[in-house]
Amino acid sequence: MPSTASQIVHDSHADVAPVVFTWPSRGSIFDYNYDKESTNYSRDALEELLTRTAANPAVSDVTIMAHSMGTWLTVEALRQMAIRNGHVASKINNVILASPDLDVDVFGRQFASLGKDKPHFTIFVSQDDRALALSRRISGNVDRLGQIDPSAEPYRSKLEAAGITVLDLTKLKGGDRLNHGKFAESPEVVKLIGDRLIAGQTITDSNVGLGEAVGAVAIDPRTRRNYDAQLKRLGQSMNNTVGSVGDSVGAGLPESQ
């Protein structure tokens, strides 16, 4: 089965070179602690891959996409890079976190550690994500970033101050019984990722246009005025089931012109 990142690049016809970083995940909700330790074991390797990629003169822009616990690995690798070098590599312009299995308070500290010139972050959340509900119980009932209501306080104010864009997929119907892979099931969302994020553009609530089933919260003061107009008609989503490969981390690398 191809990686989710590669499949999205293929389905969206994005003109990028996908690079997939895999780590030793067992891909099971019953091996949570093993997977968490595996992400910590792998962060040096991911940091090195991102550093070398960004240093390559043939690469003009890097977008990182991560899913589930792979988001912990991604943010930790970027935090480590920022601490080591004083900043995140300038070519890393966009970071997409899908269904992030991250403690919200820990993410806040990680994000602050990335320094002044951070990449733009886009987060896909769903409040009916059953995998994250289990993770929340395992983690002491601390909210997971991928399960928050981004329109509710204190999250809305904190995300707005951070300049983070959030797409709430709670109302989107999917075929994944855990509701943990919605971002990869909807053809509209896949096209959005390919056309706008992997291409180096950011999402705002004025240009999402994904319909009633997707709540677009563009946490950016420049686009607040468009918030009331964010909900438009969305076509029916696909019923494909996303496999366990979704925990991998993918980097979309647009080729230099």
NORDAFEN-V337752 format. One line per field, one symbol per residue. ss: DSSP state (2 for helix, 1 for strand, 0 for the rest). phi: phi as a letter, one per 20 degrees, with the letter a starting at -180 (. if undefined). psi: psi as a letter, one per 40 degrees, with the letter a starting at -180 (. if undefined). A space follows every 10 residues. Layout:
ss=???
phi=???
psi=???
This chain:
ss=0002222222 2200011111 1000000022 2222222222 2222222222 2222200011 1111111002 2222222222 2222200000 0111111100 0012222222 2200000001 1111100002 2222222200 0001222000 0000222222 2200111100 0000000000 0222002222 2222222000 0000000000 0000111100 2222222220 0000000000 0002222011 1111100
phi=.ffgffffff felfecdfcd ddcfeemcfe dgffffffff feffffgfff ffffeffede bcddccclff ffgfffffff ffffdnaegf feeccdddlf ecffffggff ffffnfeefe dccdcbfdff ffffffffen megegfcfef eeeefgffff femeecdeeg efebeffeld cggdeefffg fffffdeffn deecfecfle ofeceedeeb gfdgfeffdf ecfdffefdf eeefffefdc cedfffe
psi=hiiddddddd defhgihhhh hiigiefiee fddddddddd dedddddddd ddddeheehd ihhhhiibee dddddddddd ddddeeiihd egdhhhhhfh ghhddddddd ddeeadgiih hhhhihefhd ddddddddef fhhideeihe eiiedddddd defhhhhhed ehhiehdefe fddedhdddd ddddddddee iihieeedfe adehhhghgh ddedeedeed hihhihiiei hhieeeeihi hhghii.
